[in-house]
Amino acid sequence: MKLNESQIKMALADLPPWQRHGDSIARTFVFQNFPAAMAFVNAVAEIAEAAQHHPDIDVRWNKVTLALTTHDAGGLTDKDFALAKQCDALSLR
């Protein structure tokens, strides 16, 4: 179910690095080098596939930007914020 404005603001408060862009949230992760960035992308792919919730991924040499939205709900849902938290945890490995 799509979250309302109040719910989105509360959820974003728990994820300070993530920023809202319309009906999505996004964050850029910075790594030491390209192999580290790609290892992160592969780890994100595994958890996204398990959750059946796939982010838009933009890879630059040592930077990975993830954007999350729930297309079938027409905006942000709990699924987006749950996956964002998992991606944050992956970036700390």
N, CA, C and O atoms as CSV, one atom per row, in Angstrom:
chain,resi,resn,atom,element,x,y,z
A,1,MET,N,N,0.838,-1.172,0.000
A,1,MET,CA,C,0.000,0.000,0.000
A,1,MET,C,C,0.891,1.246,0.000
A,1,MET,O,O,1.890,1.317,0.716
A,2,LYS,N,N,0.507,2.207,-0.809
A,2,LYS,CA,C,1.259,3.458,-0.937
A,2,LYS,C,C,1.193,4.235,0.379
A,2,LYS,O,O,0.135,4.343,0.999
A,3,LEU,N,N,2.343,4.772,0.792
A,3,LEU,CA,C,2.416,5.549,2.023
A,3,LEU,C,C,1.928,6.975,1.800
A,3,LEU,O,O,2.056,7.522,0.704
A,4,ASN,N,N,1.369,7.571,2.849
A,4,ASN,CA,C,0.962,8.977,2.763
A,4,ASN,C,C,2.156,9.868,3.117
A,4,ASN,O,O,3.205,9.371,3.528
A,5,GLU,N,N,1.996,11.160,2.959
A,5,GLU,CA,C,3.098,12.113,3.181
A,5,GLU,C,C,3.690,12.007,4.575
A,5,GLU,O,O,4.911,12.028,4.733
A,6,SER,N,N,2.848,11.893,5.578
A,6,SER,CA,C,3.313,11.799,6.963
A,6,SER,C,C,4.143,10.533,7.174
A,6,SER,O,O,5.190,10.572,7.820
A,7,GLN,N,N,3.678,9.427,6.635
A,7,GLN,CA,C,4.402,8.163,6.766
A,7,GLN,C,C,5.748,8.219,6.048
A,7,GLN,O,O,6.740,7.673,6.531
A,8,ILE,N,N,5.776,8.877,4.901
A,8,ILE,CA,C,7.028,9.002,4.145
A,8,ILE,C,C,8.035,9.842,4.928
A,8,ILE,O,O,9.208,9.480,5.016
A,9,LYS,N,N,7.588,10.948,5.488
A,9,LYS,CA,C,8.491,11.803,6.274
A,9,LYS,C,C,9.056,11.050,7.474
A,9,LYS,O,O,10.240,11.181,7.787
A,10,MET,N,N,8.221,10.266,8.146
A,10,MET,CA,C,8.683,9.489,9.298
A,10,MET,C,C,9.698,8.433,8.865
A,10,MET,O,O,10.718,8.239,9.527
A,11,ALA,N,N,9.423,7.759,7.766
A,11,ALA,CA,C,10.332,6.723,7.277
A,11,ALA,C,C,11.665,7.329,6.843
A,11,ALA,O,O,12.718,6.747,7.104
A,12,LEU,N,N,11.634,8.476,6.193
A,12,LEU,CA,C,12.876,9.132,5.770
A,12,LEU,C,C,13.703,9.607,6.960
A,12,LEU,O,O,14.929,9.676,6.874
A,13,ALA,N,N,13.053,9.930,8.051
A,13,ALA,CA,C,13.775,10.370,9.249
A,13,ALA,C,C,14.703,9.271,9.761
A,13,ALA,O,O,15.725,9.559,10.383
A,14,ASP,N,N,14.345,8.009,9.499
A,14,ASP,CA,C,15.180,6.875,9.907
A,14,ASP,C,C,16.285,6.568,8.900
A,14,ASP,O,O,17.149,5.732,9.163
A,15,LEU,N,N,16.260,7.237,7.752
A,15,LEU,CA,C,17.233,6.988,6.687
A,15,LEU,C,C,17.812,8.309,6.176
A,15,LEU,O,O,17.583,8.678,5.024
A,16,PRO,N,N,18.558,9.019,7.019
A,16,PRO,CA,C,19.018,10.362,6.641
A,16,PRO,C,C,19.784,10.459,5.324
A,16,PRO,O,O,19.655,11.476,4.643
A,17,PRO,N,N,20.580,9.454,4.924
A,17,PRO,CA,C,21.299,9.624,3.660
A,17,PRO,C,C,20.392,9.576,2.419
A,17,PRO,O,O,20.782,10.043,1.349
A,18,TRP,N,N,19.197,9.018,2.561
A,18,TRP,CA,C,18.277,8.887,1.435
A,18,TRP,C,C,17.496,10.177,1.256
A,18,TRP,O,O,17.116,10.834,2.225
A,19,GLN,N,N,17.265,10.523,0.003
A,19,GLN,CA,C,16.506,11.735,-0.312
A,19,GLN,C,C,15.333,11.375,-1.204
A,19,GLN,O,O,15.402,10.470,-2.035
A,20,ARG,N,N,14.269,12.106,-1.005
A,20,ARG,CA,C,13.077,11.876,-1.809
A,20,ARG,C,C,13.166,12.671,-3.106
A,20,ARG,O,O,13.578,13.831,-3.125
A,21,HIS,N,N,12.769,12.011,-4.179
A,21,HIS,CA,C,12.685,12.635,-5.497
A,21,HIS,C,C,11.333,12.223,-6.079
A,21,HIS,O,O,11.229,11.199,-6.754
A,22,GLY,N,N,10.310,13.016,-5.817
A,22,GLY,CA,C,8.965,12.684,-6.299
A,22,GLY,C,C,8.445,11.415,-5.650
A,22,GLY,O,O,8.288,11.352,-4.431
A,23,ASP,N,N,8.178,10.408,-6.465
A,23,ASP,CA,C,7.641,9.139,-5.969
A,23,ASP,C,C,8.724,8.096,-5.708
A,23,ASP,O,O,8.441,6.898,-5.675
A,24,SER,N,N,9.963,8.551,-5.523
A,24,SER,CA,C,11.044,7.611,-5.239
A,24,SER,C,C,11.970,8.181,-4.172
A,24,SER,O,O,11.934,9.370,-3.858
A,25,ILE,N,N,12.798,7.297,-3.625
A,25,ILE,CA,C,13.878,7.714,-2.736
A,25,ILE,C,C,15.180,7.254,-3.374
A,25,ILE,O,O,15.214,6.238,-4.069
A,26,ALA,N,N,16.252,8.005,-3.136
A,26,ALA,CA,C,17.528,7.682,-3.762
A,26,ALA,C,C,18.680,7.995,-2.827
A,26,ALA,O,O,18.593,8.852,-1.947
A,27,ARG,N,N,19.757,7.269,-3.053
A,27,ARG,CA,C,20.996,7.503,-2.299
A,27,ARG,C,C,22.171,7.111,-3.174
A,27,ARG,O,O,22.100,6.143,-3.931
A,28,THR,N,N,23.260,7.875,-3.063
A,28,THR,CA,C,24.501,7.534,-3.744
A,28,THR,C,C,25.483,7.011,-2.712
A,28,THR,O,O,25.738,7.656,-1.695
A,29,PHE,N,N,26.028,5.841,-2.983
A,29,PHE,CA,C,27.028,5.194,-2.142
A,29,PHE,C,C,28.386,5.372,-2.817
A,29,PHE,O,O,28.492,5.238,-4.035
A,30,VAL,N,N,29.422,5.673,-2.035
A,30,VAL,CA,C,30.763,5.883,-2.578
A,30,VAL,C,C,31.690,4.802,-2.026
A,30,VAL,O,O,31.703,4.524,-0.827
A,31,PHE,N,N,32.468,4.196,-2.934
A,31,PHE,CA,C,33.376,3.105,-2.567
A,31,PHE,C,C,34.810,3.449,-2.956
A,31,PHE,O,O,35.057,4.452,-3.626
A,32,GLN,N,N,35.742,2.619,-2.534
A,32,GLN,CA,C,37.155,2.881,-2.822
A,32,GLN,C,C,37.481,2.789,-4.299
A,32,GLN,O,O,38.329,3.526,-4.802
A,33,ASN,N,N,36.799,1.871,-5.003
A,33,ASN,CA,C,37.144,1.634,-6.400
A,33,ASN,C,C,35.996,0.929,-7.114
A,33,ASN,O,O,34.956,0.641,-6.521
A,34,PHE,N,N,36.205,0.663,-8.386
A,34,PHE,CA,C,35.173,0.028,-9.198
A,34,PHE,C,C,34.833,-1.389,-8.723
A,34,PHE,O,O,33.650,-1.712,-8.619
A,35,PRO,N,N,35.815,-2.245,-8.432
A,35,PRO,CA,C,35.456,-3.589,-7.961
A,35,PRO,C,C,34.605,-3.564,-6.674
A,35,PRO,O,O,33.691,-4.374,-6.523
A,36,ALA,N,N,34.901,-2.656,-5.771
A,36,ALA,CA,C,34.111,-2.553,-4.541
A,36,ALA,C,C,32.683,-2.103,-4.857
A,36,ALA,O,O,31.724,-2.600,-4.267
A,37,ALA,N,N,32.552,-1.170,-5.783
A,37,ALA,CA,C,31.218,-0.710,-6.194
A,37,ALA,C,C,30.425,-1.857,-6.816
A,37,ALA,O,O,29.237,-2.021,-6.538
A,38,MET,N,N,31.084,-2.643,-7.655
A,38,MET,CA,C,30.391,-3.756,-8.307
A,38,MET,C,C,30.045,-4.871,-7.323
A,38,MET,O,O,29.014,-5.527,-7.473
A,39,ALA,N,N,30.885,-5.090,-6.329
A,39,ALA,CA,C,30.554,-6.084,-5.303
A,39,ALA,C,C,29.284,-5.660,-4.566
A,39,ALA,O,O,28.433,-6.492,-4.252
A,40,PHE,N,N,29.165,-4.370,-4.296
A,40,PHE,CA,C,27.960,-3.839,-3.653
A,40,PHE,C,C,26.744,-4.038,-4.555
A,40,PHE,O,O,25.692,-4.478,-4.091
A,41,VAL,N,N,26.882,-3.720,-5.826
A,41,VAL,CA,C,25.768,-3.896,-6.772
A,41,VAL,C,C,25.315,-5.358,-6.796
A,41,VAL,O,O,24.116,-5.637,-6.785
A,42,ASN,N,N,26.259,-6.277,-6.830
A,42,ASN,CA,C,25.903,-7.697,-6.844
A,42,ASN,C,C,25.201,-8.116,-5.558
A,42,ASN,O,O,24.270,-8.921,-5.596
A,43,ALA,N,N,25.633,-7.582,-4.429
A,43,ALA,CA,C,24.976,-7.893,-3.150
A,43,ALA,C,C,23.567,-7.311,-3.124
A,43,ALA,O,O,22.640,-7.955,-2.632
A,44,VAL,N,N,23.401,-6.105,-3.646
A,44,VAL,CA,C,22.067,-5.499,-3.739
A,44,VAL,C,C,21.179,-6.341,-4.640
A,44,VAL,O,O,20.007,-6.556,-4.329
A,45,ALA,N,N,21.720,-6.821,-5.750
A,45,ALA,CA,C,20.941,-7.647,-6.675
A,45,ALA,C,C,20.398,-8.892,-5.973
A,45,ALA,O,O,19.257,-9.292,-6.205
A,46,GLU,N,N,21.207,-9.496,-5.125
A,46,GLU,CA,C,20.766,-10.702,-4.408
A,46,GLU,C,C,19.609,-10.410,-3.462
A,46,GLU,O,O,18.616,-11.138,-3.457
A,47,ILE,N,N,19.725,-9.352,-2.660
A,47,ILE,CA,C,18.638,-9.071,-1.713
A,47,ILE,C,C,17.402,-8.541,-2.433
A,47,ILE,O,O,16.276,-8.793,-2.003
A,48,ALA,N,N,17.604,-7.811,-3.521
A,48,ALA,CA,C,16.469,-7.293,-4.288
A,48,ALA,C,C,15.693,-8.445,-4.935
A,48,ALA,O,O,14.462,-8.453,-4.937
A,49,GLU,N,N,16.419,-9.399,-5.474
A,49,GLU,CA,C,15.772,-10.546,-6.096
A,49,GLU,C,C,15.008,-11.370,-5.059
A,49,GLU,O,O,13.894,-11.826,-5.318
A,50,ALA,N,N,15.609,-11.556,-3.898
A,50,ALA,CA,C,14.935,-12.303,-2.825
A,50,ALA,C,C,13.652,-11.599,-2.379
A,50,ALA,O,O,12.664,-12.249,-2.036
A,51,ALA,N,N,13.678,-10.266,-2.388
A,51,ALA,CA,C,12.513,-9.486,-1.963
A,51,ALA,C,C,11.531,-9.238,-3.114
A,51,ALA,O,O,10.428,-8.736,-2.900
A,52,GLN,N,N,11.944,-9.596,-4.340
A,52,GLN,CA,C,11.150,-9.303,-5.534
A,52,GLN,C,C,10.813,-7.810,-5.606
A,52,GLN,O,O,9.691,-7.413,-5.923
A,53,HIS,N,N,11.830,-7.003,-5.298
A,53,HIS,CA,C,11.696,-5.544,-5.320
A,53,HIS,C,C,13.018,-4.989,-5.823
A,53,HIS,O,O,14.021,-5.033,-5.110
A,54,HIS,N,N,13.030,-4.469,-7.041
A,54,HIS,CA,C,14.270,-4.152,-7.733
A,54,HIS,C,C,14.480,-2.652,-7.891
A,54,HIS,O,O,13.627,-1.956,-8.442
A,55,PRO,N,N,15.615,-2.153,-7.407
A,55,PRO,CA,C,15.910,-0.721,-7.536
A,55,PRO,C,C,16.424,-0.378,-8.927
A,55,PRO,O,O,16.899,-1.244,-9.662
A,56,ASP,N,N,16.324,0.882,-9.270
A,56,ASP,CA,C,17.058,1.401,-10.422
A,56,ASP,C,C,18.476,1.624,-9.925
A,56,ASP,O,O,18.682,2.183,-8.848
A,57,ILE,N,N,19.451,1.187,-10.709
A,57,ILE,CA,C,20.851,1.250,-10.292
A,57,ILE,C,C,21.664,1.984,-11.348
A,57,ILE,O,O,21.619,1.650,-12.532
A,58,ASP,N,N,22.411,2.993,-10.900
A,58,ASP,CA,C,23.319,3.740,-11.769
A,58,ASP,C,C,24.723,3.560,-11.210
A,58,ASP,O,O,24.989,3.911,-10.060
A,59,VAL,N,N,25.622,3.011,-12.027
A,59,VAL,CA,C,26.992,2.750,-11.586
A,59,VAL,C,C,27.941,3.699,-12.298
A,59,VAL,O,O,27.945,3.793,-13.525
A,60,ARG,N,N,28.745,4.403,-11.508
A,60,ARG,CA,C,29.862,5.220,-12.001
A,60,ARG,C,C,31.100,4.652,-11.325
A,60,ARG,O,O,30.961,3.902,-10.358
A,61,TRP,N,N,32.252,4.960,-11.767
A,61,TRP,CA,C,33.482,4.289,-11.349
A,61,TRP,C,C,33.446,3.799,-9.899
A,61,TRP,O,O,33.521,2.591,-9.674
A,62,ASN,N,N,33.338,4.671,-8.927
A,62,ASN,CA,C,33.325,4.239,-7.531
A,62,ASN,C,C,32.029,4.658,-6.823
A,62,ASN,O,O,31.960,4.660,-5.594
A,63,LYS,N,N,31.018,5.006,-7.599
A,63,LYS,CA,C,29.754,5.462,-7.030
A,63,LYS,C,C,28.600,4.638,-7.570
A,63,LYS,O,O,28.546,4.312,-8.756
A,64,VAL,N,N,27.671,4.305,-6.669
A,64,VAL,CA,C,26.470,3.573,-7.041
A,64,VAL,C,C,25.284,4.353,-6.502
A,64,VAL,O,O,25.199,4.619,-5.303
A,65,THR,N,N,24.370,4.720,-7.390
A,65,THR,CA,C,23.151,5.397,-6.966
A,65,THR,C,C,21.992,4.430,-7.107
A,65,THR,O,O,21.774,3.842,-8.167
A,66,LEU,N,N,21.261,4.280,-6.029
A,66,LEU,CA,C,20.066,3.438,-6.025
A,66,LEU,C,C,18.844,4.334,-5.929
A,66,LEU,O,O,18.841,5.312,-5.182
A,67,ALA,N,N,17.813,4.004,-6.679
A,67,ALA,CA,C,16.528,4.695,-6.594
A,67,ALA,C,C,15.451,3.635,-6.392
A,67,ALA,O,O,15.413,2.626,-7.095
A,68,LEU,N,N,14.588,3.880,-5.428
A,68,LEU,CA,C,13.542,2.920,-5.074
A,68,LEU,C,C,12.163,3.545,-5.164
A,68,LEU,O,O,11.951,4.678,-4.733
A,69,THR,N,N,11.241,2.805,-5.722
A,69,THR,CA,C,9.823,3.136,-5.737
A,69,THR,C,C,9.066,1.837,-5.972
A,69,THR,O,O,9.634,0.865,-6.469
A,70,THR,N,N,7.816,1.819,-5.624
A,70,THR,CA,C,6.998,0.638,-5.866
A,70,THR,C,C,6.046,0.983,-7.011
A,70,THR,O,O,5.001,1.601,-6.804
A,71,HIS,N,N,6.424,0.577,-8.207
A,71,HIS,CA,C,5.682,0.962,-9.404
A,71,HIS,C,C,4.224,0.514,-9.360
A,71,HIS,O,O,3.329,1.279,-9.717
A,72,ASP,N,N,3.982,-0.726,-8.921
A,72,ASP,CA,C,2.602,-1.215,-8.936
A,72,ASP,C,C,1.711,-0.536,-7.902
A,72,ASP,O,O,0.486,-0.630,-7.988
A,73,ALA,N,N,2.313,0.151,-6.918
A,73,ALA,CA,C,1.529,0.921,-5.936
A,73,ALA,C,C,1.436,2.392,-6.336
A,73,ALA,O,O,0.651,3.148,-5.764
A,74,GLY,N,N,2.224,2.786,-7.303
A,74,GLY,CA,C,2.202,4.172,-7.746
A,74,GLY,C,C,2.935,5.137,-6.838
A,74,GLY,O,O,2.612,6.324,-6.806
A,75,GLY,N,N,3.919,4.644,-6.100
A,75,GLY,CA,C,4.690,5.520,-5.221
A,75,GLY,C,C,5.459,4.731,-4.189
A,75,GLY,O,O,5.783,3.561,-4.391
A,76,LEU,N,N,5.744,5.379,-3.092
A,76,LEU,CA,C,6.562,4.784,-2.035
A,76,LEU,C,C,5.730,3.914,-1.104
A,76,LEU,O,O,4.613,4.263,-0.724
A,77,THR,N,N,6.311,2.767,-0.747
A,77,THR,CA,C,5.678,1.840,0.185
A,77,THR,C,C,6.708,1.393,1.225
A,77,THR,O,O,7.881,1.760,1.154
A,78,ASP,N,N,6.257,0.609,2.171
A,78,ASP,CA,C,7.160,0.045,3.173
A,78,ASP,C,C,8.269,-0.774,2.522
A,78,ASP,O,O,9.380,-0.837,3.049
A,79,LYS,N,N,7.982,-1.398,1.390
A,79,LYS,CA,C,8.989,-2.204,0.688
A,79,LYS,C,C,10.207,-1.367,0.319
A,79,LYS,O,O,11.339,-1.844,0.398
A,80,ASP,N,N,9.978,-0.125,-0.082
A,80,ASP,CA,C,11.092,0.741,-0.475
A,80,ASP,C,C,12.001,1.051,0.703
A,80,ASP,O,O,13.225,1.002,0.588
A,81,PHE,N,N,11.396,1.366,1.820
A,81,PHE,CA,C,12.184,1.735,2.997
A,81,PHE,C,C,12.875,0.520,3.616
A,81,PHE,O,O,13.976,0.638,4.154
A,82,ALA,N,N,12.236,-0.634,3.541
A,82,ALA,CA,C,12.866,-1.858,4.044
A,82,ALA,C,C,14.094,-2.202,3.205
A,82,ALA,O,O,15.138,-2.554,3.753
A,83,LEU,N,N,13.976,-2.104,1.880
A,83,LEU,CA,C,15.117,-2.404,1.022
A,83,LEU,C,C,16.214,-1.356,1.193
A,83,LEU,O,O,17.398,-1.690,1.150
A,84,ALA,N,N,15.839,-0.111,1.385
A,84,ALA,CA,C,16.837,0.947,1.626
A,84,ALA,C,C,17.662,0.624,2.872
A,84,ALA,O,O,18.884,0.777,2.863
A,85,LYS,N,N,17.008,0.183,3.934
A,85,LYS,CA,C,17.734,-0.176,5.165
A,85,LYS,C,C,18.682,-1.339,4.915
A,85,LYS,O,O,19.804,-1.346,5.421
A,86,GLN,N,N,18.242,-2.317,4.142
A,86,GLN,CA,C,19.108,-3.454,3.838
A,86,GLN,C,C,20.317,-3.010,3.013
A,86,GLN,O,O,21.428,-3.494,3.227
A,87,CYS,N,N,20.104,-2.103,2.085
A,87,CYS,CA,C,21.210,-1.603,1.262
A,87,CYS,C,C,22.194,-0.800,2.110
A,87,CYS,O,O,23.405,-0.893,1.910
A,88,ASP,N,N,21.686,-0.023,3.044
A,88,ASP,CA,C,22.563,0.704,3.956
A,88,ASP,C,C,23.444,-0.266,4.730
A,88,ASP,O,O,24.645,-0.039,4.881
A,89,ALA,N,N,22.849,-1.343,5.219
A,89,ALA,CA,C,23.614,-2.341,5.977
A,89,ALA,C,C,24.680,-2.996,5.101
A,89,ALA,O,O,25.799,-3.238,5.553
A,90,LEU,N,N,24.329,-3.281,3.846
A,90,LEU,CA,C,25.304,-3.875,2.929
A,90,LEU,C,C,26.499,-2.959,2.693
A,90,LEU,O,O,27.626,-3.429,2.540
A,91,SER,N,N,26.255,-1.671,2.663
A,91,SER,CA,C,27.332,-0.732,2.357
A,91,SER,C,C,28.358,-0.645,3.481
A,91,SER,O,O,29.467,-0.151,3.277
A,92,LEU,N,N,27.993,-1.122,4.660
A,92,LEU,CA,C,28.901,-1.066,5.811
A,92,LEU,C,C,29.794,-2.286,5.926
A,92,LEU,O,O,30.681,-2.322,6.779
A,93,ARG,N,N,29.580,-3.272,5.098
A,93,ARG,CA,C,30.384,-4.511,5.145
A,93,ARG,C,C,31.807,-4.263,4.739
A,93,ARG,O,O,32.615,-5.192,4.722
